[in-house]
Amino acid sequence: MLTYRFIARNSATGEKVRSIVQADNEKAAAKLITDRGLTPIEVKLQSDSTKGLGRITNRIKSKDRVLFARQLSTLINAGLPLVQSLRSVKSQTRSKALALVVEEIIIDVEGGSAFSAALGKHKHVFNEIFVSLVAAGEVSGTLDKALERIANQQEKDAELVSKVRGAMVYPIVVLFVMALVVSFMIIKVLPQVEVLYEGIPGAKLPLVTKILLGLSHFAVKFWWAVVLFIGLCVFATTRWINTVGGRSAADKFKMKAWPIGPLFMKMYMARFARTAQTLVASGVPLLQTLEVVARAVNNVHVAGSIKAASEKVKGGKALSEAIANDPNFLELVPNMISIGEQSGSLEAMLEKVATYFEKEVDEQIKAISTIIEPVMMIGLGVAAMVIVAAILLPVYGLVGQGVIK
């Protein structure tokens, strides 16, 4: 079926309506519009530029979504109608990609779609948490509060992910610089030592120098093979991680590897608690909350535990009991949830858990930085010592033989 954009007039109110409709041809599209009680003014096949909207939505940043939710919440709270609020937000956004998406949402809402349904058509922009919270806000009549909770939750989540990425970037950059320095020394400096030894009868290079020179000659002669091998390794690793087994192994590594394991575990607990707290506060049923959180936590093992807990909750168990003694949950989580269930303040307890683990992530990042810096210095020192030995030992050997005085 084809997608047609249309402008029609509402016979009852006289207002113009802009929306989209799917049909096999233009005539069928016009009939569908007429069946809605509208008089078609203009019907056009959706252009390729609009079809390509999904290709540019990945350029929408997290902060743009947060600002969209926060501005929309403020305008709706001030009493403005939804469509007028959306138009106001669209005119203020600096993101052209988001503006195009909002325009599509306005057209759908004017055509009679629920706001959450209109958002759900743009899954690459608005995730399931966003759509679920908006749907809950629509049902309860608290859309402005739901949007404010969305902004707070996504802001916290983006901040958490940014901190973890920052902690991972530092050692990667240092290792990359070390690799460049070592490569330069092996390829450019070491061969000069070999030139020095040429023509000296009986002169023998030390073993460490021979090994590094062998690497140097191979890298210079077969550089294309080295580049190809690295490229194939990166490609194969990327493809493997995207498989079920690869994703499972990578997620398990994040949870267990030292020193990043404790960091990722605390991040998953913070994300679980923060997302669950936001959904519960918006009135989303617990089973639906667990279903959404399982997809939001971004770890297959933790998600599996959440799904298993959901089945237990469905069978009548309390959430705290369902996740108790699960190795994929830190002990504090079920304990705090149990207190919240008993006191009738589950939302407040989840918020406290989220805040606690967000602070713990900060402390863990500082601890990792404290560990990584001396380890990196030792590694750099060892690499420098090997290269210096490979360069100086031959020189000392020549001095010992009386060749250099």
N, C-alpha and C positions, 0 to 999 in steps of 0.2 A: 504493500500500500504506500501511497505518496502522502506527503505532509503539505498542507496548504495553509497559508496565513490569510486571514480575512478581516475585513472591516465590515460591520453590519450595524443596522439600527434596530434598537429594541422597540417593537411596535407599541408596547404599553407605556413606556416612559419617554421614548423619543431619544434616548441616549445612544451614543455610538459605542460599539463594543469591538475590541480588537482581541483576536485569539487565534488559535490554530486548530485544524481539524484534519483527520486522516481519512482518505478516501482513495478509490481506484482511479478517479479522474475528476476533472473540474466540475462536471455536471453533477456527479454524485456528492461532491463536497458542498455544492450549492444547496442540494436537497437536504443534506444533514443540517445545514445552517438554518434552513427554513423550518425544519422539524423542531428546532429549538425555540421557535417563535420569533426569529430574527429575520430582518430583510437584508439580504446581501447587497453591499455597496461595491466591494472590491474583493476578488478572490485571486490569489497568486500562489504559484508553486513555490514552496520554501526554497530560498536561494542556497547555493553551495556554501556561501560564506556563513550562513546561519547553521547549516548542517555541520560545518567545521567548528562549531562553538565548543564542542567537547575537547577539541585539540588544544584550545588555549586556556581551558579552565585550570590546568596544572600550574599556570603562572600566577594564580591567585594565592597570595600569602596568607598565613595564619592570622597575622595582625589585621589584615583587611576584613576577614570574616568576623573577628572579635569586634572591630569598630562598627561593622554592619549591624551586628546584634545589639550592641550598646546604643547606637544612635536610634535604631528602630524601637528599642525598649523605651527610650526617653520620649520619643514622639507619640507612641501609643499611650503611654502613661499620661501625657499631656492632653489626651482626648482626641487626637487626630485619627481619622479613619485609616484603615490599613493601607489601602491603595495610595492615598495621599502621602502617608508616611513613607511608603516604598519609593514613590517618585522623589520625595525630598532627599532620601538617603542616596538614591541613584545620582541625583544632581550634585551631591557633595563628594562622592567617592572619587579617588584619584586613580583607581584601578579600572582601566578600560574593559578588561576581561570580566570583572565583577559587574560593571555597569551593564554589559550585554546580558549577563545571567539574570540580573534584577529586572531588566526589561522583559525577558521571557517570563519571569515569575509574575510580573504585573499583568501581562497579557492573559496568563492562565487564571489568575485570581479574578480578573474582570470577566473572564469567560465562565465563571461559576465554580472553579476548582477551589478546594480548601487550601489554605496557605501551606500547610504541611505537605499536602500532595504535590503542590507546585515546587516546593523545595526538593522533594523526593525525586524529581525528574533530573536533578543535577547532583548525582551521588558523588561525583569527583570534587565537588565544591563543598556540599553540606553532608557530613557523614551521618550515620544512623543515630548517633546521640543527639545531634542538632535537630533532626527531623522528629525523633521521638519526644523530645522536650517541647518542641513547638506544638505537636499534636496534643500532648497533655495540657499545655497552656490553653489551647483552643477549647478543649472539652471543659476545663475548669473555669474558663473566663479570666484567666490570669496570664495572658500572653505576654504582657510587658514584664512580669516577674520571671517568667520562663526564659525570655530572651536575655534578661540580666544574669540569670544563673548560667545560661549557655556561655555568655561572654566571660564570666568569672572562671568557669570550668576550663574553657579552651585556653584562656590566658595562663592559668596555672599549669596546664598540661604542656603548652608550648614552652613555658619557662623551664619546666622540669627537663624536657627533652633537650633543650638548648644547653643546659648545664652539663648533662651527661655527654652530649656530643663534644662540648668544649673540653671535658676531661679526657676524651679519647683522642682529640686532635693533637694535643701537645706531644705525647710520645711518638705519634706517627710522623709529625713534622721533624722531630729530633732524629728519628731513625732514618728518615729520607735524606736529611742533611749529612748524617754520618756516612750513608751509602755513597753520596756524591763525592765527599772528601776522600773516602777510601778508594773509590773508582779512579779518581784523578791521580792519586799517588801511585796506584798500581800501573795505570796505563801510561802516564806521562813521566813520572819520576824514576821508577824502578828500571826501565829500559836503559837509562843513562848509566846505571851501575854495570849493566851487562856490556855496554860499549867500553867502559873503563877496563874491564877484564879481558877484552879481546886483544890478542897479540901478546899476552903475558904467558910465557911457557910455565906449565905446571900450576897455574892459578886455578883454584877450585872455589866455586860459589857454595855458600852454606845451604843446607837443605831448605830452610824457610824461604830464602831468596829464590831458589829454584822453583819451589811450589808457586810463589806469587808471580814469578816471571812466566811460568806456564799458564797461569790464569790470564796474565796480561796479553800474551801472544794469542791465546784463544779468543779473548774478547775483541782484540783488534782485527783478527782474521775472520772471525765468524760473528761479528757484531749483529748481523741480520738474524742469525740463528738465536742469539740471546734475546733480541727484541721479540722475535716470533714466539719463543718459548714462554717469555713473560706474558705476552698477549694471550697465548693459548691458556695459560694457567689462570689468568684473570677471567677469561671467557668461560672456561670450564667451571671455575669456582662459582661464578655468578649464576650459571645455569643450574648447577647442583643445588645451590642454596634455594633456588626457586622451586625445587622438587619437594615432595612431602617429606622424604627422608632427610634431605639436606636442611630444610627449614627446622625440622625437629632437632637435628644434631646441633645446628647453630644456636637455637634457643636454649638447648641444654648447656652448651658451652658458656653462654652468657650468664647462666645461673650458677654454674659450678666453678668456672675458671678463677684462679686467684691472680690479681686482687680485685678484678671487676665483678666477680660473682655477687658479693654482698651489695655492691652499688646497684646492680640491675634488679636484684631481689627487692630492695627497698623502693626502687622506682616503680616496679610492678605493683607493690602493695599500695603505694601512694596513688597510683593511677586507678587501681581498683576501688579504693575507698572514696577518692574524689569524684569519680564518675558515678558510682553507686549513690553517694550522698546527694549529688545534683538531681539524679533521676527520682530518688525517693522523695526529695523535697518538692518536686514538681507533681507528685501524685501518680507517678508511673507504678503499676503493680510490680511486686517483688520479682515474680517469675520473668516478666518482660525485662525488668531491670537487669537481672542476671544474664539474660540472653544477649542484651546489648553490651554489657560490660565484658562478656566473654570475647566479643569481637574487638572491643576497644583496647583491651589490655596488651595486645600485640605480642603474645607469647603462646605458642601452641600448648605447652604443658600447663601453664597457669589457666589458660582458656579451658583445657580439658577438665581440670579440677573444678572450675566454676560450673561447667555443664553437668558434671557428676553431682555437684552440690545442688544444682537446680532440680535434678530428678529426685533427690532426697527431700528437698523442700516440698516438691509436688506431692510426695508421699506422706507429708505431715510433720517432718522434722523442722526444727528451728535452723536458721542459717548458720548460727554459731556452731551448732552441733554438726551440721553438714560439712563444714570445712575444718573442724577440729582434727588434729593429728595428721592433717594433709601436709606432706613434705613441701608442696609448692606454695604453702602459706606460712608466713612467719607467725610464731606463737601468739604475739600480741594481738593480731587481727581478730581471731575468734574470741579471745578473752574480752576485748573491748566491745565487740558486737553483742556478746552475751549480756554484758552490763546494759547496753542500750536496749536490747529486747526486754529485759526484765524491768527496766525503769520506764519503758515506753518512749525512749528518746533515741531511737536508732539513727535518725538523721544527724543528731548532735554528736553521737559517738563516732559515726563514720567521718564526720568533719574533723574531729580530734585525731583520729587515726591518720587521715590524709595529711593534716598539718604536721603531725609528729614525724611521719616518714619523709615528708618534703624537707624538713630540717635535717633529718638523718642523711638524706642524699647529699646535702651541702657538706656535712661533716665527713661523709665518706669520700667525697671528691677531694677535700683537703687532705685526708689521710693518704689517698692514692698519690696525690701530688708530692707529698712528703716522702713516699716510698720510691716513686719513679725517678725523682731527680738524682739521688745518689746512685741508683742502679744504672741510669743513663750515663752518669759521669764515669762509673767503673767500666761500663762497656766501651765508652769512647776512649778511656785510658788504655784498656787492653788492646783495642784496635790500633791505636797510635803506637803502642809499645811494639807490636808485631811488625808494623811497617818500618818503624825506626830501626829495629833490629835487622830487618831484611836489607836496609840501606847501609847501616853502619858496620855490621859484622864483616861484609866483604872488604870495606875500607880498612878496618883493623887487621884483617887477614893480610892485606897487601903491605901494611906497615910492619907486621910481624915478619914477613918474608924479605923485608928490606927494599921492596919495590918503591914504596913511598917513604921518604925521610922527612 
